[in-house]
Amino acid sequence: NTAAWLAARAPTILAYKPSLIEAKVALLESYLIGVNVTRMLHRQPTILGIAEDTLAYKLSVLVALFPSGNVARIVERQPSLLSASPENLAFKMEYFQRLLPDISAASVFERAPSLLSYDPLTLDMNLESLFVLLPGVNISKVVIRQPTLLQLDVEENLGPKIRLLRHLTKT
């Protein structure tokens, strides 16, 4: 039962009157036009507890961080961004931009917003592993095409595949 699961993940919802829950869902829908708020609640039920002024502020920060992105869709895919510290999000984007200055960090995180939940050092370590596993390859192009590669344990998951491809393609 989805309702029971949501209540178990965010028991504070049970303290809300039904009219308040409806109002909070309507508020989210008014700020995030075209977004499936039900899907967002399933992923992050605690977003019902966000006050309107906080929601407006966090969305304005996300608009500034993703100036050419569809913030509503980004938040739909990663609703935990509404609970994240704006300063922390900005730090992660700046840190990543320094790691790969020739591509837009915003473009990478727009395509894979869940990467913003990763520790910057983990992303740094995974990038380093990619540089080692793929010498001479433009890693920026790899990351912009498939940013979710950075979510993997690069050495453990990609290493064997890359070594196998090298072996198979030797002529």
C-alpha atoms as an extended CHARMM CRD file, in Angstrom:
* protein
*
       171  EXT
         1         1  ASN       CA              0.0000000000        0.0000000000        0.0000000000  PROA      1               0.0000000000
         2         2  THR       CA              1.5670000000        3.2650000000       -1.1410000000  PROA      2               0.0000000000
         3         3  ALA       CA             -0.1380000000        5.3960000000        1.5160000000  PROA      3               0.0000000000
         4         4  ALA       CA              1.1990000000        3.1830000000        4.3120000000  PROA      4               0.0000000000
         5         5  TRP       CA              4.6590000000        3.2290000000        2.7730000000  PROA      5               0.0000000000
         6         6  LEU       CA              4.6120000000        7.0490000000        2.5420000000  PROA      6               0.0000000000
         7         7  ALA       CA              3.4380000000        7.3370000000        6.1380000000  PROA      7               0.0000000000
         8         8  ALA       CA              6.2010000000        4.9880000000        7.2810000000  PROA      8               0.0000000000
         9         9  ARG       CA              8.8540000000        7.0340000000        5.4320000000  PROA      9               0.0000000000
        10        10  ALA       CA              7.5470000000       10.3810000000        6.6730000000  PROA      10              0.0000000000
        11        11  PRO       CA              5.3820000000        9.8120000000        9.7550000000  PROA      11              0.0000000000
        12        12  THR       CA              4.9680000000       13.5600000000       10.3030000000  PROA      12              0.0000000000
        13        13  ILE       CA              2.5290000000       13.4770000000        7.3700000000  PROA      13              0.0000000000
        14        14  LEU       CA              0.0930000000       11.6540000000        9.6460000000  PROA      14              0.0000000000
        15        15  ALA       CA             -0.1100000000       14.7490000000       11.8540000000  PROA      15              0.0000000000
        16        16  TYR       CA             -1.3680000000       16.8660000000        8.9340000000  PROA      16              0.0000000000
        17        17  LYS       CA             -5.0660000000       17.4010000000        8.3620000000  PROA      17              0.0000000000
        18        18  PRO       CA             -6.2610000000       16.1030000000        4.9920000000  PROA      18              0.0000000000
        19        19  SER       CA             -6.9540000000       19.6800000000        3.9120000000  PROA      19              0.0000000000
        20        20  LEU       CA             -3.3320000000       20.6310000000        4.6850000000  PROA      20              0.0000000000
        21        21  ILE       CA             -1.9940000000       17.7050000000        2.6490000000  PROA      21              0.0000000000
        22        22  GLU       CA             -4.2100000000       18.7380000000       -0.2710000000  PROA      22              0.0000000000
        23        23  ALA       CA             -3.0280000000       22.3480000000        0.0610000000  PROA      23              0.0000000000
        24        24  LYS       CA              0.6420000000       21.3180000000        0.1420000000  PROA      24              0.0000000000
        25        25  VAL       CA              0.2310000000       19.1020000000       -2.9270000000  PROA      25              0.0000000000
        26        26  ALA       CA             -1.5520000000       21.9640000000       -4.7200000000  PROA      26              0.0000000000
        27        27  LEU       CA              1.2780000000       24.3120000000       -3.7180000000  PROA      27              0.0000000000
        28        28  LEU       CA              3.8930000000       21.9540000000       -5.1640000000  PROA      28              0.0000000000
        29        29  GLU       CA              1.8310000000       21.6080000000       -8.3430000000  PROA      29              0.0000000000
        30        30  SER       CA              1.5480000000       25.3900000000       -8.6680000000  PROA      30              0.0000000000
        31        31  TYR       CA              5.3230000000       25.8600000000       -8.4350000000  PROA      31              0.0000000000
        32        32  LEU       CA              6.2580000000       22.7810000000      -10.4630000000  PROA      32              0.0000000000
        33        33  ILE       CA              3.9050000000       22.9780000000      -13.4240000000  PROA      33              0.0000000000
        34        34  GLY       CA              3.6510000000       19.7990000000      -15.4550000000  PROA      34              0.0000000000
        35        35  VAL       CA              5.3970000000       17.6840000000      -12.8350000000  PROA      35              0.0000000000
        36        36  ASN       CA              4.0260000000       14.4500000000      -11.4060000000  PROA      36              0.0000000000
        37        37  VAL       CA              3.9380000000       15.4810000000       -7.7380000000  PROA      37              0.0000000000
        38        38  THR       CA              2.6580000000       12.0470000000       -6.7230000000  PROA      38              0.0000000000
        39        39  ARG       CA              5.8280000000       10.4710000000       -8.1250000000  PROA      39              0.0000000000
        40        40  MET       CA              7.8960000000       13.0520000000       -6.2550000000  PROA      40              0.0000000000
        41        41  LEU       CA              6.1020000000       12.2490000000       -2.9990000000  PROA      41              0.0000000000
        42        42  HSD       CA              6.7940000000        8.5820000000       -3.5290000000  PROA      42              0.0000000000
        43        43  ARG       CA             10.5130000000        9.3440000000       -3.8490000000  PROA      43              0.0000000000
        44        44  GLN       CA             10.7140000000       12.0240000000       -1.1480000000  PROA      44              0.0000000000
        45        45  PRO       CA              7.5570000000       12.2640000000        1.0130000000  PROA      45              0.0000000000
        46        46  THR       CA              9.1860000000       14.7680000000        3.3600000000  PROA      46              0.0000000000
        47        47  ILE       CA              8.7840000000       17.4860000000        0.7140000000  PROA      47              0.0000000000
        48        48  LEU       CA              5.2410000000       17.9030000000        2.0340000000  PROA      48              0.0000000000
        49        49  GLY       CA              6.8060000000       19.5350000000        5.0820000000  PROA      49              0.0000000000
        50        50  ILE       CA              8.5110000000       22.3190000000        3.1260000000  PROA      50              0.0000000000
        51        51  ALA       CA              7.0530000000       25.7520000000        3.8350000000  PROA      51              0.0000000000
        52        52  GLU       CA              6.0280000000       27.9020000000        0.8680000000  PROA      52              0.0000000000
        53        53  ASP       CA              8.7030000000       30.5560000000        1.4590000000  PROA      53              0.0000000000
        54        54  THR       CA             11.3790000000       27.8530000000        1.7200000000  PROA      54              0.0000000000
        55        55  LEU       CA             10.0860000000       26.1710000000       -1.4370000000  PROA      55              0.0000000000
        56        56  ALA       CA             10.1640000000       29.4610000000       -3.3440000000  PROA      56              0.0000000000
        57        57  TYR       CA             13.6890000000       30.2250000000       -2.1160000000  PROA      57              0.0000000000
        58        58  LYS       CA             15.0780000000       26.7830000000       -2.9580000000  PROA      58              0.0000000000
        59        59  LEU       CA             13.5110000000       26.8410000000       -6.4060000000  PROA      59              0.0000000000
        60        60  SER       CA             15.0220000000       30.2810000000       -7.0520000000  PROA      60              0.0000000000
        61        61  VAL       CA             18.4390000000       28.9060000000       -6.0740000000  PROA      61              0.0000000000
        62        62  LEU       CA             17.9610000000       25.9440000000       -8.4240000000  PROA      62              0.0000000000
        63        63  VAL       CA             16.9490000000       28.2970000000      -11.2510000000  PROA      63              0.0000000000
        64        64  ALA       CA             20.1830000000       30.2230000000      -10.6610000000  PROA      64              0.0000000000
        65        65  LEU       CA             22.2160000000       26.9880000000      -10.6400000000  PROA      65              0.0000000000
        66        66  PHE       CA             20.4810000000       25.6530000000      -13.7820000000  PROA      66              0.0000000000
        67        67  PRO       CA             19.8660000000       28.8120000000      -15.8300000000  PROA      67              0.0000000000
        68        68  SER       CA             19.1080000000       26.9460000000      -19.0490000000  PROA      68              0.0000000000
        69        69  GLY       CA             17.5660000000       23.8710000000      -17.4410000000  PROA      69              0.0000000000
        70        70  ASN       CA             14.0190000000       22.8090000000      -16.7320000000  PROA      70              0.0000000000
        71        71  VAL       CA             14.1470000000       23.0430000000      -12.9380000000  PROA      71              0.0000000000
        72        72  ALA       CA             10.7030000000       21.4940000000      -12.5250000000  PROA      72              0.0000000000
        73        73  ARG       CA             11.8260000000       18.3460000000      -14.3780000000  PROA      73              0.0000000000
        74        74  ILE       CA             15.1290000000       18.2490000000      -12.5080000000  PROA      74              0.0000000000
        75        75  VAL       CA             13.2820000000       18.3960000000       -9.1770000000  PROA      75              0.0000000000
        76        76  GLU       CA             10.7850000000       15.8010000000      -10.3770000000  PROA      76              0.0000000000
        77        77  ARG       CA             13.6640000000       13.3990000000      -11.0270000000  PROA      77              0.0000000000
        78        78  GLN       CA             15.5040000000       14.2760000000       -7.7910000000  PROA      78              0.0000000000
        79        79  PRO       CA             13.0130000000       15.7340000000       -5.2740000000  PROA      79              0.0000000000
        80        80  SER       CA             15.5920000000       15.5390000000       -2.4840000000  PROA      80              0.0000000000
        81        81  LEU       CA             17.1180000000       18.6820000000       -4.0430000000  PROA      81              0.0000000000
        82        82  LEU       CA             14.3190000000       20.5930000000       -2.3150000000  PROA      82              0.0000000000
        83        83  SER       CA             15.6400000000       19.3740000000        1.0340000000  PROA      83              0.0000000000
        84        84  ALA       CA             19.3000000000       20.0120000000        0.2590000000  PROA      84              0.0000000000
        85        85  SER       CA             21.2690000000       22.9880000000        1.4570000000  PROA      85              0.0000000000
        86        86  PRO       CA             21.5000000000       25.5690000000       -1.3620000000  PROA      86              0.0000000000
        87        87  GLU       CA             25.0510000000       26.3730000000       -0.2910000000  PROA      87              0.0000000000
        88        88  ASN       CA             26.0040000000       22.7020000000       -0.4800000000  PROA      88              0.0000000000
        89        89  LEU       CA             24.4840000000       22.3510000000       -3.9560000000  PROA      89              0.0000000000
        90        90  ALA       CA             26.3550000000       25.4290000000       -5.1670000000  PROA      90              0.0000000000
        91        91  PHE       CA             29.5970000000       24.1030000000       -3.6580000000  PROA      91              0.0000000000
        92        92  LYS       CA             29.1790000000       20.7260000000       -5.3860000000  PROA      92              0.0000000000
        93        93  MET       CA             28.5230000000       22.3570000000       -8.7460000000  PROA      93              0.0000000000
        94        94  GLU       CA             31.5230000000       24.6920000000       -8.3880000000  PROA      94              0.0000000000
        95        95  TYR       CA             33.7470000000       21.8100000000       -7.2750000000  PROA      95              0.0000000000
        96        96  PHE       CA             32.6840000000       19.6770000000      -10.2310000000  PROA      96              0.0000000000
        97        97  GLN       CA             33.1650000000       22.5980000000      -12.6130000000  PROA      97              0.0000000000
        98        98  ARG       CA             36.7780000000       22.8540000000      -11.4340000000  PROA      98              0.0000000000
        99        99  LEU       CA             37.2770000000       19.1250000000      -12.0850000000  PROA      99              0.0000000000
       100       100  LEU       CA             36.0400000000       19.3590000000      -15.6880000000  PROA      100             0.0000000000
       101       101  PRO       CA             36.2720000000       23.0260000000      -16.6790000000  PROA      101             0.0000000000
       102       102  ASP       CA             35.6560000000       22.3870000000      -20.3770000000  PROA      102             0.0000000000
       103       103  ILE       CA             32.0310000000       21.2680000000      -19.8640000000  PROA      103             0.0000000000
       104       104  SER       CA             29.0960000000       22.7740000000      -18.0190000000  PROA      104             0.0000000000
       105       105  ALA       CA             28.5760000000       21.2610000000      -14.5820000000  PROA      105             0.0000000000
       106       106  ALA       CA             24.9490000000       22.3860000000      -14.8170000000  PROA      106             0.0000000000
       107       107  SER       CA             24.5110000000       20.3030000000      -17.9940000000  PROA      107             0.0000000000
       108       108  VAL       CA             25.9660000000       17.2260000000      -16.3130000000  PROA      108             0.0000000000
       109       109  PHE       CA             23.8050000000       17.5830000000      -13.1960000000  PROA      109             0.0000000000
       110       110  GLU       CA             20.7380000000       18.3990000000      -15.2680000000  PROA      110             0.0000000000
       111       111  ARG       CA             21.1180000000       15.0840000000      -17.0890000000  PROA      111             0.0000000000
       112       112  ALA       CA             21.8830000000       13.1920000000      -13.8520000000  PROA      112             0.0000000000
       113       113  PRO       CA             20.5810000000       15.2440000000      -10.8990000000  PROA      113             0.0000000000
       114       114  SER       CA             21.1600000000       12.3590000000       -8.5020000000  PROA      114             0.0000000000
       115       115  LEU       CA             24.8930000000       13.0940000000       -8.8130000000  PROA      115             0.0000000000
       116       116  LEU       CA             24.2640000000       16.1380000000       -6.6190000000  PROA      116             0.0000000000
       117       117  SER       CA             23.6300000000       13.7470000000       -3.7320000000  PROA      117             0.0000000000
       118       118  TYR       CA             27.1560000000       12.3240000000       -4.0600000000  PROA      118             0.0000000000
       119       119  ASP       CA             30.1110000000       13.4550000000       -2.0200000000  PROA      119             0.0000000000
       120       120  PRO       CA             32.3420000000       15.6380000000       -4.2270000000  PROA      120             0.0000000000
       121       121  LEU       CA             35.3550000000       13.5100000000       -3.3070000000  PROA      121             0.0000000000
       122       122  THR       CA             33.5890000000       10.4010000000       -4.6050000000  PROA      122             0.0000000000
       123       123  LEU       CA             32.9630000000       12.1250000000       -7.9330000000  PROA      123             0.0000000000
       124       124  ASP       CA             36.5900000000       13.2620000000       -7.9740000000  PROA      124             0.0000000000
       125       125  MET       CA             37.7890000000        9.7100000000       -7.2980000000  PROA      125             0.0000000000
       126       126  ASN       CA             35.5210000000        8.2730000000      -10.0100000000  PROA      126             0.0000000000
       127       127  LEU       CA             36.7740000000       10.8460000000      -12.5150000000  PROA      127             0.0000000000
       128       128  GLU       CA             40.3680000000        9.9700000000      -11.6530000000  PROA      128             0.0000000000
       129       129  SER       CA             39.5850000000        6.2940000000      -12.2150000000  PROA      129             0.0000000000
       130       130  LEU       CA             38.1040000000        7.1270000000      -15.6250000000  PROA      130             0.0000000000
       131       131  PHE       CA             41.2530000000        9.0530000000      -16.5770000000  PROA      131             0.0000000000
       132       132  VAL       CA             43.3780000000        6.0390000000      -15.5860000000  PROA      132             0.0000000000
       133       133  LEU       CA             41.1560000000        3.4570000000      -17.3060000000  PROA      133             0.0000000000
       134       134  LEU       CA             40.7620000000        5.5120000000      -20.4880000000  PROA      134             0.0000000000
       135       135  PRO       CA             44.0960000000        7.2060000000      -21.1740000000  PROA      135             0.0000000000
       136       136  GLY       CA             43.9800000000        9.5420000000      -24.1350000000  PROA      136             0.0000000000
       137       137  VAL       CA             40.1780000000        9.6510000000      -24.1430000000  PROA      137             0.0000000000
       138       138  ASN       CA             38.3750000000       12.9610000000      -23.7230000000  PROA      138             0.0000000000
       139       139  ILE       CA             36.7390000000       12.1900000000      -20.3710000000  PROA      139             0.0000000000
       140       140  SER       CA             34.6640000000       15.3680000000      -20.5490000000  PROA      140             0.0000000000
       141       141  LYS       CA             32.9140000000       14.0180000000      -23.6600000000  PROA      141             0.0000000000
       142       142  VAL       CA             32.3410000000       10.6750000000      -21.9560000000  PROA      142             0.0000000000
       143       143  VAL       CA             30.8400000000       12.3650000000      -18.8860000000  PROA      143             0.0000000000
       144       144  ILE       CA             28.6040000000       14.7440000000      -20.8420000000  PROA      144             0.0000000000
       145       145  ARG       CA             27.2700000000       11.8200000000      -22.9230000000  PROA      145             0.0000000000
       146       146  GLN       CA             26.7940000000        9.4530000000      -19.9810000000  PROA      146             0.0000000000
       147       147  PRO       CA             27.0350000000       11.2820000000      -16.6290000000  PROA      147             0.0000000000
       148       148  THR       CA             25.5680000000        8.3480000000      -14.7240000000  PROA      148             0.0000000000
       149       149  LEU       CA             28.8880000000        6.5290000000      -15.2020000000  PROA      149             0.0000000000
       150       150  LEU       CA             30.0890000000        8.6240000000      -12.2700000000  PROA      150             0.0000000000
       151       151  GLN       CA             27.5370000000        6.8930000000      -10.0470000000  PROA      151             0.0000000000
       152       152  LEU       CA             29.2790000000        3.5660000000      -10.4590000000  PROA      152             0.0000000000
       153       153  ASP       CA             32.2760000000        2.2110000000       -8.6600000000  PROA      153             0.0000000000
       154       154  VAL       CA             34.3680000000        2.9120000000      -11.7330000000  PROA      154             0.0000000000
       155       155  GLU       CA             37.2160000000        0.5200000000      -11.0170000000  PROA      155             0.0000000000
       156       156  GLU       CA             34.9930000000       -2.3700000000       -9.9520000000  PROA      156             0.0000000000
       157       157  ASN       CA             32.1610000000       -1.9560000000      -12.4810000000  PROA      157             0.0000000000
       158       158  LEU       CA             33.7570000000       -0.3310000000      -15.5060000000  PROA      158             0.0000000000
       159       159  GLY       CA             37.3300000000       -1.5580000000      -15.1470000000  PROA      159             0.0000000000
       160       160  PRO       CA             36.6380000000       -5.1940000000      -16.1020000000  PROA      160             0.0000000000
       161       161  LYS       CA             34.4530000000       -4.1110000000      -19.0380000000  PROA      161             0.0000000000
       162       162  ILE       CA             37.0620000000       -1.7200000000      -20.3870000000  PROA      162             0.0000000000
       163       163  ARG       CA             39.8060000000       -4.3340000000      -20.0280000000  PROA      163             0.0000000000
       164       164  LEU       CA             37.6230000000       -6.8960000000      -21.8280000000  PROA      164             0.0000000000
       165       165  LEU       CA             36.8980000000       -4.4410000000      -24.6540000000  PROA      165             0.0000000000
       166       166  ARG       CA             40.6290000000       -3.7420000000      -24.9920000000  PROA      166             0.0000000000
       167       167  HSD       CA             41.3260000000       -7.4690000000      -25.1730000000  PROA      167             0.0000000000
       168       168  LEU       CA             38.5540000000       -8.1160000000      -27.7080000000  PROA      168             0.0000000000
       169       169  THR       CA             39.5390000000       -5.2390000000      -29.9690000000  PROA      169             0.0000000000
       170       170  LYS       CA             43.2540000000       -6.0530000000      -30.1440000000  PROA      170             0.0000000000
       171       171  THR       CA             44.1060000000       -7.0480000000      -33.6690000000  PROA      171             0.0000000000
